[in-house]
Amino acid sequence: MKKFYLDTCIWLNLFKKEGNETKGKPYWEIAKEFIENIIFSKEKEIFYSGFVLKELMFILEEEKFKEKIHFLRSDEKFIFVKAINEDYLLARKIESESGYRISFYDCLHIAVCKRLNFVLVTRDQELINFAKKYISAEKPESLMS
């Protein structure tokens, strides 16, 4: 089973229909295709955590957030994963190693992915470059075949 952990930016690309069509395929369409590919696959799953939900809660309007949480909970291919104490400890270490250039939430994403052997899917190139010291990390379009 191939396991993908989507960073908040991928969900925001989809939910807010982000992207500029004049620069090629919009980010939201790429996110939609990537997620649909997993939903219709027998050997792939998507994971998310409370950190993703917190970030979405801060960014989305309340009604939109409630609607999107229902969306995440409604499909068996979207699996909630809970952080454990070791994730927090590793995230603090990773944050320090990054020189505090990588946010603590992003460090938590890395820690969860490392513990559970998930592929981190994000659009943040700096995060991808840094995360690759610990885990597999890619943009969604790099993972579609």
N, CA, C and O of each residue as an XYZ file, in Angstrom:
580
protein
N       0.846     -1.187      0.000
C       0.000      0.000      0.000
C       0.886      1.244      0.000
O       1.774      1.372      0.842
N       0.652      2.145     -0.925
C       1.394      3.407     -1.019
C       0.636      4.444     -0.188
O      -0.567      4.637     -0.368
N       1.347      5.102      0.717
C       0.713      6.013      1.665
C       1.218      7.441      1.464
O       2.419      7.705      1.511
N       0.278      8.348      1.240
C       0.600      9.751      0.986
C       0.020     10.633      2.078
O      -1.126     10.466      2.495
N       0.832     11.568      2.528
C       0.406     12.548      3.526
C       0.416     13.905      2.822
O       1.472     14.403      2.432
N      -0.758     14.491      2.665
C      -0.861     15.758      1.949
C      -0.703     16.937      2.901
O      -1.425     17.063      3.890
N       0.253     17.791      2.581
C       0.475     19.022      3.331
C      -0.739     19.933      3.129
O      -1.489     19.777      2.165
N      -0.918     20.854      4.019
C      -2.067     21.764      3.984
C      -2.164     22.506      2.657
O      -3.266     22.747      2.166
N      -1.034     22.868      2.073
C      -1.080     23.656      0.834
C      -1.780     22.896     -0.295
O      -2.431     23.516     -1.136
N      -1.660     21.584     -0.329
C      -2.327     20.803     -1.381
C      -3.841     20.859     -1.182
O      -4.590     21.029     -2.144
N      -4.291     20.714      0.067
C      -5.729     20.819      0.349
C      -6.239     22.218      0.013
O      -7.334     22.369     -0.529
N      -5.442     23.242      0.334
C      -5.865     24.611      0.020
C      -5.918     24.844     -1.482
O      -6.817     25.527     -1.973
N      -4.963     24.283     -2.214
C      -5.011     24.385     -3.682
C      -6.364     23.892     -4.174
O      -7.007     24.540     -5.000
N      -6.796     22.735     -3.659
C      -8.055     22.129     -4.080
C      -9.263     22.935     -3.586
O     -10.130     23.312     -4.374
N      -9.310     23.190     -2.301
C     -10.483     23.822     -1.694
C     -10.708     25.256     -2.147
O     -11.848     25.701     -2.277
N      -9.606     25.989     -2.390
C      -9.728     27.399     -2.778
C      -9.573     27.604     -4.291
O      -9.563     28.732     -4.783
N      -9.453     26.477     -5.017
C      -9.262     26.519     -6.480
C      -8.122     27.471     -6.856
O      -8.282     28.376     -7.674
N      -6.968     27.231     -6.229
C      -5.806     28.090     -6.444
C      -5.068     27.724     -7.722
O      -5.057     26.567     -8.144
N      -4.458     28.723     -8.325
C      -3.647     28.520     -9.509
C      -4.004     29.496    -10.600
O      -5.131     29.985    -10.668
N      -3.046     29.776    -11.447
C      -3.220     30.727    -12.532
C      -3.219     29.956    -13.852
O      -2.193     29.405    -14.252
N      -4.369     29.917    -14.526
C      -4.497     29.148    -15.773
C      -3.570     29.647    -16.877
O      -3.234     28.886    -17.784
N      -3.152     30.907    -16.816
C      -2.261     31.439    -17.847
C      -0.849     30.868    -17.718
O      -0.036     30.994    -18.634
N      -0.562     30.243    -16.582
C       0.769     29.661    -16.347
C       0.745     28.142    -16.464
O       1.626     27.463    -15.937
N      -0.251     27.609    -17.148
C      -0.374     26.160    -17.276
C      -1.518     25.647    -16.427
O      -2.390     26.408    -16.007
N      -1.504     24.352    -16.180
C      -2.584     23.730    -15.401
C      -2.604     24.311    -13.987
O      -1.576     24.316    -13.309
N      -3.759     24.799    -13.536
C      -3.852     25.380    -12.182
C      -3.557     24.329    -11.106
O      -3.830     23.142    -11.285
N      -2.999     24.788    -10.000
C      -2.646     23.897     -8.893
C      -3.835     23.088     -8.409
O      -3.686     21.914     -8.067
N      -5.023     23.702     -8.374
C      -6.192     22.979     -7.856
C      -6.548     21.785     -8.748
O      -7.002     20.753     -8.253
N      -6.344     21.927    -10.057
C      -6.627     20.811    -10.963
C      -5.619     19.675    -10.765
O      -5.975     18.499    -10.826
N      -4.376     20.039    -10.532
C      -3.344     19.032    -10.265
C      -3.689     18.293     -8.975
O      -3.616     17.066     -8.918
N      -4.067     19.049     -7.932
C      -4.442     18.438     -6.650
C      -5.642     17.512     -6.834
O      -5.659     16.403     -6.300
N      -6.631     17.959     -7.579
C      -7.839     17.161     -7.818
C      -7.485     15.858     -8.537
O      -7.951     14.790     -8.140
N      -6.675     15.932     -9.578
C      -6.273     14.736    -10.313
C      -5.484     13.768     -9.424
O      -5.688     12.554     -9.466
N      -4.591     14.329     -8.630
C      -3.778     13.495     -7.738
C      -4.668     12.769     -6.731
O      -4.530     11.562     -6.533
N      -5.572     13.499     -6.100
C      -6.465     12.919     -5.095
C      -7.403     11.891     -5.733
O      -7.619     10.816     -5.175
N      -7.951     12.216     -6.885
C      -8.835     11.261     -7.574
C      -8.093      9.989     -7.940
O      -8.644      8.892     -7.842
N      -6.841     10.134     -8.364
C      -6.015      8.974     -8.694
C      -5.914      8.032     -7.496
O      -5.963      6.813     -7.654
N      -5.775      8.593     -6.319
C      -5.659      7.787     -5.104
C      -7.010      7.197     -4.713
O      -7.095      6.025     -4.344
N      -8.064      8.003     -4.793
C      -9.402      7.523     -4.429
C      -9.788      6.297     -5.257
O     -10.394      5.359     -4.739
N      -9.440      6.310     -6.528
C      -9.832      5.216     -7.413
C      -8.782      4.113     -7.519
O      -8.881      3.231     -8.372
N      -7.792      4.169     -6.661
C      -6.738      3.154     -6.648
C      -6.986      2.157     -5.518
O      -7.520      2.515     -4.468
N      -6.602      0.938     -5.738
C      -6.727     -0.084     -4.693
C      -5.494     -0.131     -3.794
O      -5.542     -0.690     -2.698
N      -4.394      0.453     -4.255
C      -3.150      0.322     -3.498
C      -2.589      1.647     -2.967
O      -1.406      1.733     -2.636
N      -3.435      2.676     -2.888
C      -2.976      3.979     -2.393
C      -3.967      4.539     -1.381
O      -5.171      4.293     -1.462
N      -3.428      5.308     -0.412
C      -4.255      5.953      0.603
C      -3.705      7.347      0.893
O      -2.527      7.622      0.665
N      -4.573      8.218      1.397
C      -4.192      9.571      1.791
C      -4.384      9.703      3.297
O      -5.405      9.294      3.849
N      -3.389     10.278      3.941
C      -3.445     10.504      5.382
C      -3.399     12.005      5.670
O      -2.809     12.785      4.923
N      -4.033     12.377      6.762
C      -3.993     13.761      7.228
C      -3.985     13.735      8.745
O      -4.335     12.730      9.365
N      -3.583     14.849      9.334
C      -3.470     14.919     10.784
C      -4.227     16.128     11.327
O      -4.758     16.945     10.575
N      -4.259     16.211     12.640
C      -4.855     17.363     13.297
C      -4.130     18.657     12.967
O      -4.725     19.733     13.029
N      -2.858     18.567     12.619
C      -2.096     19.771     12.253
C      -2.625     20.348     10.945
O      -2.746     21.564     10.797
N      -2.936     19.473     10.007
C      -3.529     19.908      8.740
C      -4.885     20.560      9.028
O      -5.195     21.625      8.494
N      -5.683     19.915      9.872
C      -7.002     20.467     10.199
C      -6.882     21.828     10.878
O      -7.656     22.739     10.583
N      -5.909     21.972     11.793
C      -5.720     23.266     12.470
C      -5.355     24.354     11.471
O      -5.890     25.462     11.522
N      -4.447     24.033     10.571
C      -4.049     25.022      9.566
C      -5.235     25.398      8.685
O      -5.429     26.574      8.378
N      -6.027     24.412      8.276
C      -7.214     24.702      7.458
C      -8.214     25.553      8.235
O      -8.828     26.462      7.676
N      -8.375     25.258      9.520
C      -9.310     26.004     10.354
C      -8.916     27.480     10.437
O      -9.779     28.357     10.430
N      -7.610     27.752     10.516
C      -7.141     29.135     10.594
C      -7.328     29.887      9.283
O      -7.514     31.104      9.286
N      -7.281     29.174      8.168
C      -7.281     29.817      6.853
C      -8.667     29.899      6.227
O      -9.013     30.910      5.615
N      -9.456     28.851      6.374
C     -10.781     28.819      5.740
C     -11.839     29.464      6.634
O     -11.724     29.468      7.859
N     -12.861     30.004      5.997
C     -13.999     30.518      6.754
C     -14.677     29.350      7.452
O     -14.583     28.213      6.990
N     -15.358     29.617      8.559
C     -15.925     28.562      9.397
C     -16.822     27.590      8.634
O     -16.680     26.376      8.780
N     -17.743     28.110      7.824
C     -18.652     27.228      7.077
C     -17.899     26.373      6.065
O     -18.178     25.184      5.906
N     -16.949     26.990      5.391
C     -16.138     26.266      4.400
C     -15.320     25.171      5.099
O     -15.183     24.061      4.584
N     -14.786     25.498      6.265
C     -14.008     24.520      7.030
C     -14.879     23.325      7.418
O     -14.459     22.179      7.261
N     -16.079     23.578      7.919
C     -16.991     22.498      8.310
C     -17.329     21.613      7.108
O     -17.391     20.389      7.224
N     -17.545     22.239      5.972
C     -17.849     21.499      4.741
C     -16.664     20.611      4.337
O     -16.856     19.461      3.943
N     -15.460     21.138      4.433
C     -14.272     20.400      4.004
C     -13.915     19.289      4.982
O     -13.400     18.247      4.574
N     -14.180     19.497      6.251
C     -13.940     18.442      7.234
C     -14.883     17.276      6.966
O     -14.494     16.114      7.076
N     -16.100     17.589      6.620
C     -17.066     16.544      6.264
C     -16.562     15.776      5.036
O     -16.664     14.550      4.986
N     -16.027     16.487      4.060
C     -15.455     15.872      2.861
C     -14.336     14.894      3.238
O     -14.302     13.769      2.740
N     -13.427     15.319      4.113
C     -12.305     14.461      4.508
C     -12.774     13.214      5.256
O     -12.222     12.129      5.076
N     -13.778     13.376      6.079
C     -14.263     12.251      6.888
C     -15.189     11.315      6.114
O     -15.509     10.225      6.588
N     -15.616     11.734      4.933
C     -16.620     10.956      4.202
C     -16.050      9.870      3.289
O     -16.804      9.030      2.798
N     -14.753      9.870      3.055
C     -14.163      8.886      2.146
C     -13.178      8.007      2.906
O     -12.312      8.512      3.621
N     -13.307      6.715      2.752
C     -12.432      5.776      3.464
C     -10.979      5.856      3.013
O     -10.100      5.330      3.696
N     -10.706      6.491      1.894
C      -9.328      6.659      1.412
C      -8.595      7.795      2.133
O      -7.376      7.918      2.016
N      -9.343      8.629      2.882
C      -8.757      9.710      3.677
C      -8.714      9.231      5.122
O      -9.754      9.038      5.753
N      -7.514      9.043      5.638
C      -7.352      8.436      6.958
C      -6.681      9.432      7.909
O      -5.621      9.987      7.621
N      -7.335      9.632      9.040
C      -6.805     10.527     10.068
C      -5.730      9.792     10.862
O      -5.912      8.639     11.253
N      -4.615     10.468     11.095
C      -3.525      9.907     11.889
C      -3.205     10.889     13.013
O      -3.169     12.103     12.814
N      -2.977     10.339     14.174
C      -2.711     11.152     15.354
C      -1.216     11.164     15.663
O      -0.540     10.139     15.572
N      -0.722     12.328     16.026
C       0.686     12.439     16.410
C       0.879     11.852     17.808
O      -0.034     11.843     18.634
N       2.082     11.370     18.041
C       2.440     10.864     19.365
C       3.585     11.714     19.904
O       4.150     12.537     19.185
N       3.917     11.510     21.159
C       4.939     12.331     21.814
C       6.266     12.320     21.055
O       6.936     13.348     20.957
N       6.640     11.166     20.523
C       7.906     11.066     19.780
C       7.908     11.975     18.543
O       8.957     12.482     18.145
N       6.738     12.174     17.943
C       6.646     13.076     16.782
C       6.988     14.507     17.186
O       7.703     15.208     16.470
N       6.472     14.932     18.337
C       6.752     16.286     18.818
C       8.240     16.456     19.122
O       8.835     17.480     18.787
N       8.829     15.461     19.750
C      10.259     15.532     20.072
C      11.110     15.599     18.811
O      12.034     16.407     18.716
N      10.789     14.738     17.841
C      11.531     14.756     16.581
C      11.311     16.075     15.840
O      12.249     16.620     15.258
N      10.102     16.584     15.858
C       9.803     17.846     15.173
C      10.629     18.999     15.753
O      11.114     19.848     15.004
N      10.791     19.036     17.071
C      11.627     20.080     17.697
C      13.078     19.960     17.237
O      13.745     20.963     16.983
N      13.559     18.715     17.133
C      14.930     18.481     16.666
C      15.071     18.924     15.201
O      16.045     19.584     14.838
N      14.110     18.561     14.384
C      14.132     18.922     12.969
C      14.057     20.441     12.813
O      14.768     21.025     11.995
N      13.200     21.064     13.594
C      13.055     22.530     13.541
C      14.387     23.207     13.846
O      14.777     24.155     13.165
N      15.078     22.722     14.863
C      16.385     23.267     15.224
C      17.403     23.035     14.112
O      18.174     23.933     13.774
N      17.404     21.827     13.545
C      18.335     21.511     12.458
C      18.098     22.377     11.225
O      19.017     22.626     10.445
N      16.859     22.834     11.057
C      16.552     23.693      9.905
C      16.976     25.136     10.154
O      16.856     25.984      9.270
N      17.469     25.413     11.354
C      17.784     26.801     11.695
C      16.510     27.613     11.859
O      16.520     28.835     11.705
N      15.424     26.938     12.170
C      14.091     27.541     12.370
C      13.546     28.179     11.087
O      12.692     29.064     11.143
N      14.045     27.724      9.937
C      13.520     28.184      8.644
C      12.251     27.430      8.266
O      11.422     27.936      7.510
N      12.105     26.219      8.794
C      10.935     25.389      8.511
C       9.988     25.516      9.703
O      10.412     25.385     10.852
N       8.710     25.770      9.432
C       7.747     25.967     10.523
C       7.615     24.704     11.362
O       7.882     23.600     10.887
N       7.202     24.875     12.611
C       7.034     23.729     13.494
C       5.987     22.768     12.947
O       6.164     21.553     13.034
N       4.897     23.291     12.385
C       3.881     22.404     11.793
C       4.482     21.576     10.660
O       4.215     20.379     10.559
N       5.286     22.203      9.815
C       5.930     21.451      8.734
C       6.886     20.396      9.300
O       7.003     19.299      8.754
N       7.558     20.733     10.386
C       8.429     19.749     11.037
C       7.615     18.595     11.611
O       8.056     17.446     11.586
N       6.430     18.901     12.127
C       5.532     17.843     12.606
C       5.082     16.957     11.450
O       5.000     15.738     11.595
N       4.790     17.568     10.305
C       4.430     16.774      9.125
C       5.563     15.800      8.783
O       5.315     14.626      8.507
N       6.786     16.287      8.803
C       7.944     15.437      8.500
C       8.054     14.307      9.520
O       8.274     13.153      9.152
N       7.901     14.639     10.797
C       8.039     13.640     11.860
C       6.987     12.535     11.727
O       7.303     11.353     11.861
N       5.750     12.920     11.467
C       4.678     11.928     11.296
C       4.974     11.044     10.086
O       4.828      9.823     10.147
N       5.390     11.670      8.994
C       5.710     10.907      7.776
C       6.867      9.941      8.011
O       6.850      8.816      7.513
N       7.854     10.372      8.757
C       9.000      9.502      9.045
C       8.563      8.294      9.863
O       8.924      7.161      9.543
N       7.795      8.529     10.906
C       7.373      7.429     11.783
C       6.510      6.414     11.040
O       6.635      5.210     11.263
N       5.634      6.898     10.155
C       4.661      6.019      9.511
C       5.001      5.673      8.060
O       4.219      5.027      7.363
N       6.178      6.113      7.619
C       6.656      5.816      6.267
C       5.697      6.325      5.189
O       5.351      5.603      4.254
N       5.278      7.580      5.339
C       4.415      8.242      4.360
C       5.270      9.054      3.399
O       6.377      9.470      3.740
N       4.753      9.274      2.207
C       5.339     10.218      1.260
C       4.672     11.570      1.526
O       3.448     11.685      1.455
N       5.468     12.583      1.828
C       4.938     13.932      2.042
C       4.689     14.572      0.683
O       5.590     14.645     -0.152
N       3.467     15.032      0.469
C       3.099     15.693     -0.776
C       2.854     17.159     -0.453
O       1.970     17.491      0.337
N       3.639     18.029     -1.066
C       3.561     19.460     -0.801
C       3.950     20.225     -2.056
O       4.516     19.660     -2.992
N       3.648     21.482     -2.065
C       4.039     22.342     -3.165
C       5.222     23.226     -2.753
O       5.774     23.946     -3.585
N       5.604     23.178     -1.501
C       6.656     24.018     -0.931
C       8.029     23.418     -1.255
O       8.441     22.439     -0.632
N       8.730     23.999     -2.221
C      10.015     23.444     -2.675
C      11.067     23.472     -1.575
O      11.872     22.546     -1.472
N      11.077     24.512     -0.753
C      12.043     24.566      0.346
C      11.787     23.419      1.334
O      12.726     22.788      1.820
N      10.521     23.162      1.620
C      10.165     22.050      2.507
C      10.571     20.722      1.875
O      11.120     19.859      2.560
N      10.311     20.545      0.592
C      10.691     19.309     -0.099
C      12.197     19.081      0.016
O      12.647     17.997      0.388
N      12.963     20.119     -0.308
C      14.428     19.998     -0.266
C      14.916     19.612      1.123
O      15.779     18.745      1.264
N      14.364     20.255      2.148
C      14.791     19.972      3.512
C      14.295     18.600      3.971
O      15.053     17.832      4.564
N      13.024     18.291      3.698
C      12.409     17.043      4.168
C      13.109     15.811      3.617
O      13.118     14.764      4.264
N      13.691     15.922      2.436
C      14.324     14.761      1.797
C      15.506     14.214      2.604
O      15.996     13.123      2.312
N      15.968     14.955      3.610
C      16.997     14.429      4.517
C      16.420     13.316      5.398
O      17.152     12.482      5.931
N      15.088     13.325      5.538
C      14.418     12.422      6.479
C      13.443     11.451      5.811
O      13.313     10.303      6.236
N      12.758     11.919      4.762
C      11.636     11.175      4.180
C      11.584     11.397      2.669
O      12.375     12.155      2.107
N      10.648     10.729      2.039
C      10.339     10.996      0.638
C       9.344     12.151      0.593
O       8.337     12.135      1.302
N       9.623     13.148     -0.236
C       8.758     14.325     -0.348
C       8.758     14.792     -1.803
O       9.809     14.897     -2.436
N       7.559     15.071     -2.320
C       7.427     15.450     -3.731
C       6.228     16.353     -3.938
O       5.341     16.433     -3.088
N       6.208     17.035     -5.079
C       5.020     17.750     -5.535
C       4.066     16.711     -6.127
O       4.514     15.664     -6.594
N       2.766     16.986     -6.115
C       1.828     15.977     -6.615
C       2.062     15.600     -8.074
O       1.929     14.431     -8.436
N       2.406     16.569     -8.911
C       2.607     16.259    -10.322
C       3.804     15.340    -10.560
O       3.862     14.653    -11.579
N       4.759     15.321     -9.629
C       5.908     14.425     -9.745
C       5.551     12.975     -9.409
O       6.287     12.050     -9.751
N       4.424     12.792     -8.743
C       4.018     11.466     -8.292
C       2.963     10.819     -9.187
O       2.624      9.650     -9.002
N       2.454     11.561    -10.138
C       1.420     11.022    -11.026
C       2.068     10.353    -12.224
O       2.946     10.921    -12.873
N       1.622      9.143    -12.507
C       2.188      8.448    -13.676
C       1.089      7.848    -14.506
O       1.360      7.223    -15.531
